Amino acid sequence: MWYETGQNIRVRISGSSHGENVAVEIEGLPAGFAVNTEELQRFLLRRAPGRSPLTSARREGDVPVFETGLNCGVTDGGVLRAVIPNTSQRSSDYEKIADTPRPSHADLTAWLKYGGKMDMRGGGPFSGRMTAPLCVAGGIALQMLRRMGVFAGAHLYSVGDAEDDPFPLYPQEELFMTVSSKEIPVINDDAGEKMRMEILAAGSEGDSVGGTVECAVTGIPAGVGGPLFQGLEGDISRAVFGIPGVRGVEFGDGFRISAMRGSRSNDPIIIRDGRLCTETNRSGGIQGGITNGMPVVFRVAFRPTPSISRPQRTVSLSRMEQTEISIGGRHDPCIAVRAVPVVEAAAAIVILDSIYGEWEWNLLR
């Protein structure tokens, strides 16, 4: 089964956590764009597991195999298809819990919807493993956007009670690059150490902890998006909610605006360097569903990883009786850490799709 998003640039993802592979197809890309595969691989490794004590011990190479759409590293105008083999499955970890749905996972809803027929080892198509092919599409989109002067970056904004500094009013590409090179992708390293302690403490207790990711996209011209159901916030939110573990999205000052007065929450309109802009960016660069020329800024809330080793109440589906479950295996104590590049990928896919046709594609060549 393929799961699709986008209108002009259509991205389709398939596979499952413990299947043979995960795959992505991208339709609508122009011919003639040179994909930097080494840069793409570095981007994918930011998401890959098994490279830090703060993440799952499952180790995957996450090297995409391009089957169609690239000719000597250059897009040929056809459907780009890439496959990422799954090489580190350990399905035995899930044999003991096949009859007992994990609390707050999709095990129960998948059983109710599909009658127990879906392969749910490792979470099946609901697994964070599905973000690997998403990042292939997003990594390519990021390269295309950068050629057009549009830059996207994200950082780990909070873990538990530990909170990073927010992005400045006009974040620069250099800041995005600096943050992305860190084990804990934060702006303030002191905050990063507090986050590390939160994650390690939760993991040592057989528990997990949630977090938030802040993403900014700069260089987007005013006028992208539309009113009501055509709003850019809705398009971004739909893509972001396709990332497993997401429980909330807010733009600009988000929910905090509900506690403000209008005199404080409004963004004053000014002229800076001969162009219209706003003095603050509490609306996150979007008003009425349309970009106003300021950076698009939003935050994404990730739940604590539901797979924890502490006992939890559940049921036996075969016996239809109450029981307890303790989940073993390899799981992230905080999924928000590896979600940072995934949020960047989702944002880049939506922005590229939204500005399709706004610029001539020959700017990409």
Helices and strands as residue ranges (DSSP letters): E 3-5, E 10-15, E 21-27, H 37-47, E 65-68, E 70-71, E 74-75, E 80-85, G 91-94, H 107-114, G 121-126, G 128-130, H 131-147, E 151-159, E 162-163, H 173-180, H 189-204, E 211-218, G 228-230, H 232-240, E 246-251, G 254-259, H 262-265, E 269-272, E 275-278, E 286-287, E 290-291, E 296-302, E 312-316, E 321-325, H 336-354, G 361-364
